[in-house]
Amino acid sequence: MYRIRQVKVKVEEDNIDNLLTKISKKIKVDKSKILDYKIKRKSIDARNKNEIYFVYEVDIDTNEKLKLSDDIIISPNEEYIFNEKGNLLLDNRPVIVGSGPAGLFCGYLLAKSGYKPIIIERGEQVEDRLKTVEEFWNNNKLNISSNIQFGEGGAGTFSDGKLNTLVKNENNRMNFVYETFVKFGAQEEILYSYKPHIGTDVLINVVKNIREEIIKLGGEFRFNTCLTNINIENNKVTSIEVNNNEIIKTSVVVLAIGHSSRDTFEMLNKLGIKMEAKPFAVGLRVMHNQDEINKSQYGEKYKDLLGASPYKLTYKASNNRGVYSFCMCPGGYVVNSSSEENRLVVNGMSYSKRDSKWANSAIIVTVFPRDFGDKPLDGINYQKALEERAYKLGNGFIPVQLLGDFKLDKVSTEFRSIKPEFKGKYNFANLNNLLPTELNDSIKEAFISFGKKIKGFDTDDTVLAGVESRTSSPVKILRNEDFISIEGLYPCGEGAGYAGGITSAAIDGIKVSEAIRRKYKEF
Ligand SMILES: Cc1cc2nc3c(=O)[nH]c(=O)nc-3n(C[C@H](O)[C@H](O)[C@H](O)COP(=O)(O)OP(=O)(O)OC[C@H]3O[C@@H](n4cnc5c(N)ncnc54)[C@H](O)[C@@H]3O)c2cc1C
């Protein structure tokens, strides 16, 4: 197979026939001699708003011999292969704590290789969790064990399901992640889209299908089961305690607990597991009309042809703070993502079609241990204080303000040209009272710059909501080159500080499964 790169097709002429014609011209081989093809990447070249192109990479099969060049190469092998196995015997089944992307991918690979993992999850299985979350959004009844942060599928289950990551595709682990998602029900496009996304509605089903496969392969899931202690002898894990009342014997525990499991971090800190505070980012969610974003990004001619547009913005404020857009959800919703009583946090999600009328993203500023303290749990305490303030400001609901009023330091009274829908109830409030003044100033300054990049981004009608505080883990659980913290304890994924987002968390789950497979014999 050959890989043909940089095949450009005008957006309005985008179909397979035209794509194959372009390829045939590029490789100077008649179309009839292209025996098979597979799209490997599809991106957009929108530099000229009067003529926007899709840019393809396509693998083709032909009996003709092609002259190789930068744009015509032999297709690389992109299969994920890991066949190593260790010699150490396991007395008991390995336990994975958490069924987010890190835990699920670690569990899937361990199950596939015969280790029969037990996956414990403090929240509910995804079908029940869906009902619990909807109950919270509709009636503000929070279940502190099963919510947007906790439950089967992890924090990203109710999300846009964006799969972009800055992590490299070493050993084809990323391909394995995307292929696994597709195998269990995600859209084929994620295999080649330059901005792959799944959407909450599809993701829920994918998570359920992965669970069923793990069970078929000999794994076991235990929902509503919270890790409450780890028993350690001679610096080795011997068993764990769940729900404060049951012991599970095991010498291998994967801590794929995500970034919101504050009681678990406290327990680990008390046990003396080495952790340190790490930088993270906080800020506000911003909402616009998606139409306006499309117009600005794609121009009048293409605004309705390319689906809901994403954006990415960065700015360095005069006080040297970096401000940037994060977790942009085209055609999505701002959601109440709280997981603790009397504390409130927001995030964004969208469905697979990205068909709401609103665009949202977090506009966030990085904060460092110098802002909140350098003891391991200081960042968590900083987050807690912000979330308590958000809860009070909104009287228990999402605090919301128009950008114009944020600048004028007054509470808004009604929405104007942007009338967003939230998942969860809201109240108007003065968001100046939420973040420290220095961060508010950085955000206000950034809006002026962002308004120059995307027309209307800084209009006074722009809607803000708070607080965006769970952007990444405020803690790092240290691990060595064998991926262990102490013998048998494997910190993994976003909560442990080794990932940021669905794909990188899944990749870290794969890496941890490799470390376990390299050391132990199957169970
Ligand atoms: C609303 C929202 C939208 C998001 N959108 C995106 C997006 O579009 N794209 C993207 O890449 N990322 C997104 N993210 C971030 C993404 O969800 C995380 O990066 C990812 O889920 C991290 O994976 P993880 O497996 O490391 O941890 P998590 O997904 O957080 O999973 C950890 C799991 O461990 C469980 N757990 C914790 N403690 C215990 C315990 N003591 N005992 C038993 N179980 C426990 C939790 O219940 C949870 O299910 C979003 C997050 C949210 C909240």
The ligand as an SDF file (V2000), in Angstrom:
LIG
                    3D

 53 58  0  0  0  0  0  0  0  0999 V2000
  -17.6620   17.6800   31.5360 C   0  0  0  0  0  0  0  0  0  0  0  0
  -16.2950   17.2510   31.0730 C   0  0  0  0  0  0  0  0  0  0  0  0
  -15.9790   17.3420   29.7240 C   0  0  0  0  0  0  0  0  0  0  0  0
  -14.7390   16.9160   29.2660 C   0  0  0  0  0  0  0  0  0  0  0  0
  -14.4970   16.9590   27.9290 N   0  0  0  0  0  0  0  0  0  0  0  0
  -13.3740   16.4040   27.4410 C   0  0  0  0  0  0  0  0  0  0  0  0
  -13.1730   16.2890   26.0450 C   0  0  0  0  0  0  0  0  0  0  0  0
  -14.0140   16.6500   25.2250 O   0  0  0  0  0  0  0  0  0  0  0  0
  -11.9970   15.7340   25.6240 N   0  0  0  0  0  0  0  0  0  0  0  0
  -11.0320   15.3050   26.4980 C   0  0  0  0  0  0  0  0  0  0  0  0
   -9.9910   14.7980   26.0480 O   0  0  0  0  0  0  0  0  0  0  0  0
  -11.2040   15.4010   27.8220 N   0  0  0  0  0  0  0  0  0  0  0  0
  -12.3540   15.9160   28.3150 C   0  0  0  0  0  0  0  0  0  0  0  0
  -12.5400   15.9880   29.6660 N   0  0  0  0  0  0  0  0  0  0  0  0
  -11.4450   15.5180   30.5370 C   0  0  0  0  0  0  0  0  0  0  0  0
  -11.4470   13.9920   30.5840 C   0  0  0  0  0  0  0  0  0  0  0  0
  -12.6790   13.5830   31.0210 O   0  0  0  0  0  0  0  0  0  0  0  0
  -10.3650   13.4580   31.4840 C   0  0  0  0  0  0  0  0  0  0  0  0
   -9.1310   13.9390   31.0060 O   0  0  0  0  0  0  0  0  0  0  0  0
  -10.3090   11.9420   31.4920 C   0  0  0  0  0  0  0  0  0  0  0  0
  -11.5650   11.4110   31.7860 O   0  0  0  0  0  0  0  0  0  0  0  0
   -9.2890   11.4470   32.4950 C   0  0  0  0  0  0  0  0  0  0  0  0
   -9.3180   10.0490   32.5040 O   0  0  0  0  0  0  0  0  0  0  0  0
   -8.9000    9.1810   33.7610 P   0  0  0  0  0  0  0  0  0  0  0  0
   -9.2670    7.7940   33.4260 O   0  0  0  0  0  0  0  0  0  0  0  0
   -7.5030    9.4880   34.1160 O   0  0  0  0  0  0  0  0  0  0  0  0
   -9.7920    9.7060   34.9640 O   0  0  0  0  0  0  0  0  0  0  0  0
  -11.4070    9.8390   35.1040 P   0  0  0  0  0  0  0  0  0  0  0  0
  -12.0330    9.8320   33.7750 O   0  0  0  0  0  0  0  0  0  0  0  0
  -11.6010   10.9990   35.9630 O   0  0  0  0  0  0  0  0  0  0  0  0
  -11.7980    8.5010   35.8250 O   0  0  0  0  0  0  0  0  0  0  0  0
  -11.5200    8.2580   37.1660 C   0  0  0  0  0  0  0  0  0  0  0  0
  -12.5580    7.3090   37.7140 C   0  0  0  0  0  0  0  0  0  0  0  0
  -12.1290    6.8380   38.9790 O   0  0  0  0  0  0  0  0  0  0  0  0
  -13.2300    6.7370   39.8430 C   0  0  0  0  0  0  0  0  0  0  0  0
  -12.7060    6.8240   41.2150 N   0  0  0  0  0  0  0  0  0  0  0  0
  -12.0850    7.8630   41.7840 C   0  0  0  0  0  0  0  0  0  0  0  0
  -11.7230    7.5700   43.0310 N   0  0  0  0  0  0  0  0  0  0  0  0
  -12.1410    6.3180   43.2830 C   0  0  0  0  0  0  0  0  0  0  0  0
  -12.0810    5.4810   44.4240 C   0  0  0  0  0  0  0  0  0  0  0  0
  -11.5120    5.8830   45.5550 N   0  0  0  0  0  0  0  0  0  0  0  0
  -12.6280    4.2410   44.3370 N   0  0  0  0  0  0  0  0  0  0  0  0
  -13.2410    3.8140   43.1790 C   0  0  0  0  0  0  0  0  0  0  0  0
  -13.3220    4.5880   42.0750 N   0  0  0  0  0  0  0  0  0  0  0  0
  -12.7740    5.8300   42.1210 C   0  0  0  0  0  0  0  0  0  0  0  0
  -14.0960    7.9110   39.4600 C   0  0  0  0  0  0  0  0  0  0  0  0
  -15.4340    7.7000   39.8380 O   0  0  0  0  0  0  0  0  0  0  0  0
  -13.9180    7.9640   37.9530 C   0  0  0  0  0  0  0  0  0  0  0  0
  -14.9070    7.2610   37.2680 O   0  0  0  0  0  0  0  0  0  0  0  0
  -13.7770   16.4200   30.1680 C   0  0  0  0  0  0  0  0  0  0  0  0
  -14.0700   16.3590   31.5380 C   0  0  0  0  0  0  0  0  0  0  0  0
  -15.3190   16.7550   31.9810 C   0  0  0  0  0  0  0  0  0  0  0  0
  -15.6380   16.6650   33.4460 C   0  0  0  0  0  0  0  0  0  0  0  0
  1  2  1  0
  2  3  1  0
  2 52  2  0
  3  4  2  0
  4  5  1  0
  4 50  1  0
  5  6  2  0
  6  7  1  0
  6 13  1  0
  7  8  2  0
  7  9  1  0
  9 10  1  0
 10 11  2  0
 10 12  1  0
 12 13  2  0
 13 14  1  0
 14 15  1  0
 14 50  1  0
 15 16  1  0
 16 17  1  0
 16 18  1  0
 18 19  1  0
 18 20  1  0
 20 21  1  0
 20 22  1  0
 22 23  1  0
 23 24  1  0
 24 25  2  0
 24 26  1  0
 24 27  1  0
 27 28  1  0
 28 29  2  0
 28 30  1  0
 28 31  1  0
 31 32  1  0
 32 33  1  0
 33 34  1  0
 33 48  1  0
 34 35  1  0
 35 36  1  0
 35 46  1  0
 36 37  1  0
 36 45  1  0
 37 38  2  0
 38 39  1  0
 39 40  1  0
 39 45  2  0
 40 41  1  0
 40 42  2  0
 42 43  1  0
 43 44  2  0
 44 45  1  0
 46 47  1  0
 46 48  1  0
 48 49  1  0
 50 51  2  0
 51 52  1  0
 52 53  1  0
M  END
$$$$
